[in-house]
Amino acid sequence: MIYKGVLIAVTDCNKSLKFYNDMFGLSLIRDNDGNMELTDNIFLQEIGYWEKFTQKNVIPRNNSSELYFEEADIDAFVKKLETLYPETEYVNRLMTHSWGQRVVRFYDPDGNLIEVGTPV
């Protein structure tokens, strides 16, 4: 068995591809009409397919998991996020944990939780 990555449900793959490319530099590897494979082992699936295949409703902002990224220049990242996506909903603005790591948590346009932190 081979672990391939994480799949997130999104309303519009093209809109999500733009967001993940703008913010994280991820690129499209494969587009299967509502199912996309991006670099760094992230997969996008449009909500309609997800709900049809699983017979379950997507619950945005469920906070049960998060995509985690590291960025050394987190101040520049946060500035870019605020500039390109000013409507972003934050779980916590840029903060510093007791162990010294600086992090920001926010939702992507579809309510998937993302954490970006400085390298530990």
N, C-alpha and C positions, 0 to 999 in steps of 0.2 A: 504494500500500500504506500502511496505517496501523498503527503499533504500538499495541496495546491495553493491554498490561500484562504481569504475571507470573501464571502459574497454579501453584498448589501442590497437591499431593495430600495429602488428610487422611482420617482414618478416619470422621469425623462432621462434616459441614458445620455443623450447628447448634452443636455444641460449639466448633468453631473460630471461628465467627462471634462467639460470646460472648467468647472469648479476645481476638480482634482488636478487638472493640468495647470491652471492658474496658480493654485496655492501650493502644490506639492511637486509639480513638474512631472506628474505621471502621464504616460502616453498610451494610446490605444494600440493593442496588439491584435485583437480580433473583435469583429463586430458581427454578431449573429442575430441581428434584428431584434433588439430589446434585451439582448444579453451581451455584455461586453467584458472582455478581458483586458485589464490595464497592466502596465508594468508594476513591479513590486508586489505581485500576487494579490491584486485587488480585482474583484469581479463585481460588475453591476448587473442587476436584473430588474427590469421594470416591474412595478408593483402588480400590474395585471397578471403577468405570468406567474409571479411568486404566489399570489393568492389562488390562482387557478390550480397550480401544481400542488400546493400544500393544503388547500382548503382551509387556510387560516388567514385572518386579517392581519395586516401590518400594523404595528403599534409604534408610531414615531415617538421619539423622546422617552423611550422606556428605560433608559439608563442601566440596562443590564450588561452592556459591554461597550467598548470604545475602540476606535482605531487610534493607535499610538504612534506618533512620529517624534523624532528628535531633531532639533535645529539649534545650532550654536549661536546664531544671531537672532535670537527670539524677538528682540525689540523690532528689528526690521520685518520679521514675519508678521508680528501683530499689526504693525503700521500698514503693511500690504493688505492684510485681511480687512482692516478698517476702511481702507481706501477702495478696494475692489468690491467688497461685500459689506457695506455699512449696515445692512439689515440683519447681520448675523446675530443670533441669539446665543448669549454666553451662559455657561453653567458657572464658571468663575473667570473673571478677568485675570490678567497676568498677576501671578502670585509667587511667593517663594515658600517652598516646603521647609520643614525644620532641618532637613539634611542638605539644604542649599540649592536644590534643583528649582529652577523657575519654570512654571507651567501655565498654560492657558487651556481651558476646556470650553468647547462650543459645539453647536449642532451644524451639520452640513445643511444645505437647503431642504433636505428631506427628513431631517430630525435624527440622523445618525450621529452619535456622540463621537467627538474627536478630541484627543488630547495632544498637545504639542509641548514638549519639554526640552530643556537644555540637556545635553548628554550627561549621563551620570558616570 
